[in-house]
C-alpha cells in the first residue's frame, strides 16, 4: 500500500506571463519559485500524487495542474503520515517573511486557508522556509 501524507511541490518559472487557473481566473506568473502544499490521503498516496504533478496534465483537474503547464518541476518534499498537515504547513509558510501569497483560494477550496500556494524569489529562500516544517524530507528519484 502506498503511503499517505502531506507534500510540497516546488515549481520554477523562468519568465513572467498571465495564465488562467480554472475558475479562479487569471494569474500573473513571476520569474521565481512557486511552492504548493497539498495532501494525498487516497489510493496511491504521496508517490502517485507527486508523479501526477511532475507531468503536464492534458486535462487539468487541480489548480496546480494549470500552473504546472507553464512552469518547470523543480523539487518535491513530503511527510508520510495518516495526519493531514497541509493547512498547518500553509499557515507556517504564510507567516514567513520570505514568502508571498500570490493567489487567494489556490489549492484551498476544501478548507479555510487563504491559499496553499506561495511565491519565493530564490531557491535558497524556498529551502530556508521548508526547513521550518517539522519532519518534511526531500523526495528523490520519482521524476
matplotlib code that plots the C-alpha trace (Angstrom):
import matplotlib.pyplot as plt

x = [0.0, 1.3, 2.0, -0.4, 0.8, 1.4, 3.6, 5.2, 5.8, 8.3, 7.9, 10.2, 9.1, 11.7, 9.5, 6.6, 3.2, -0.5, -2.4, -5.8, -6.2, -9.6, -12.4, -10.0, -9.3, -6.3, -3.0, 0.2, 3.2, 6.5, 10.0, 10.9, 9.7, 6.2, 5.7, 2.4, 1.3, -1.1, -2.0, -2.6, -4.8, -6.4, -5.2, -1.7, -0.7, 2.0, 4.1, 1.2, 0.2, 3.8, 4.1, 1.0, 2.3, 5.7, 3.9, 1.9, -1.7, -3.7, -6.9, -6.2, -8.1, -6.3, -5.3, -1.7, -2.2, -2.8, 0.4, 2.4, 1.8, 3.6, 6.5, 9.3, 9.1, 11.9, 11.6, 9.3, 9.1, 6.9, 6.0, 4.4, 1.7, -2.0, -2.4, -3.3, -0.8, -1.3, -3.2, -0.6, 2.2, 0.3, -0.2, 3.5, 4.6, 2.1, 3.9, 7.4, 8.9, 10.5, 7.1, 4.4, 0.9, 0.2, -3.3, -6.1, -8.0, -5.3, -5.5, -7.6, -11.2, -11.8, -10.5, -10.5, -6.9, -6.3, -4.1, -1.8, 0.5, 3.5, 6.0, 9.7, 12.2, 15.1, 15.7, 17.6, 14.5, 12.5, 14.8, 15.0, 11.2, 10.7, 13.3, 10.9, 8.4, 9.0, 9.6, 9.5, 12.0, 13.1, 11.9, 14.4, 14.1, 10.4, 11.0]
y = [0.0, 3.4, 5.9, 8.8, 12.1, 15.8, 17.0, 20.1, 20.7, 23.4, 24.8, 27.2, 29.9, 31.3, 34.2, 36.4, 35.8, 35.7, 32.4, 31.1, 29.0, 27.2, 29.0, 31.2, 33.2, 35.0, 34.6, 36.6, 34.3, 36.0, 34.7, 32.7, 29.7, 28.6, 26.3, 24.3, 22.4, 19.5, 16.2, 12.7, 10.5, 8.3, 5.4, 5.8, 8.2, 10.8, 9.0, 8.8, 12.5, 13.6, 11.6, 13.3, 16.8, 16.0, 15.7, 18.3, 17.3, 17.1, 17.5, 19.9, 18.9, 20.7, 24.3, 23.2, 21.4, 24.8, 26.4, 23.2, 23.5, 26.9, 26.1, 23.6, 20.9, 21.8, 19.7, 17.8, 17.3, 15.1, 13.8, 10.3, 10.3, 9.5, 13.1, 15.8, 18.7, 20.8, 23.6, 23.7, 24.0, 26.6, 28.7, 28.4, 29.4, 32.3, 33.7, 33.5, 36.9, 35.1, 34.1, 35.9, 34.5, 35.2, 34.0, 33.7, 30.4, 28.5, 24.8, 25.7, 25.3, 22.5, 24.3, 27.7, 28.6, 31.7, 29.8, 26.8, 28.5, 30.6, 32.5, 32.8, 34.8, 32.4, 28.7, 29.5, 31.1, 28.1, 25.7, 28.0, 28.2, 24.5, 23.7, 25.2, 22.4, 19.6, 16.1, 17.1, 15.4, 16.0, 13.3, 12.0, 9.6, 9.9, 12.1]
z = [0.0, -0.9, 1.9, 2.5, 3.8, 3.1, 0.3, -1.2, -4.9, -5.9, -9.4, -11.2, -13.5, -16.0, -17.3, -16.4, -18.1, -17.4, -17.4, -16.4, -13.3, -13.9, -12.1, -10.1, -13.2, -14.5, -12.6, -13.2, -13.0, -12.0, -12.5, -9.4, -7.4, -6.5, -3.5, -3.4, -0.3, -0.7, 0.8, -0.6, 1.6, -1.0, -3.2, -4.4, -1.7, -1.9, -4.6, -7.0, -6.5, -7.0, -10.1, -11.4, -10.6, -12.3, -15.6, -17.5, -17.4, -20.7, -18.7, -15.7, -12.6, -9.7, -9.6, -9.6, -13.0, -14.6, -13.1, -13.8, -17.5, -17.5, -15.1, -14.6, -11.9, -9.5, -6.3, -4.0, -0.3, 1.8, 5.2, 5.2, 7.9, 8.3, 9.5, 7.0, 7.7, 4.6, 6.4, 9.2, 6.7, 4.7, 7.8, 8.7, 5.2, 5.1, 8.2, 6.5, 5.6, 2.6, 1.0, -0.8, -1.3, -5.0, -5.4, -2.8, -3.0, -4.8, -3.7, -0.7, -2.0, 0.5, 3.6, 5.3, 4.3, 2.2, -0.1, -0.4, -3.0, -2.1, -4.1, -3.4, -5.3, -4.8, -4.3, -1.1, 0.3, -0.6, 1.3, 4.3, 4.6, 4.1, 6.8, 9.3, 8.7, 11.1, 9.6, 5.9, 3.7, 0.2, -2.2, -4.7, -7.6, -8.5, -11.5]

ax = plt.figure().add_subplot(projection="3d")
ax.plot(x, y, z, "-o")
ax.set_aspect("equal")
plt.show()
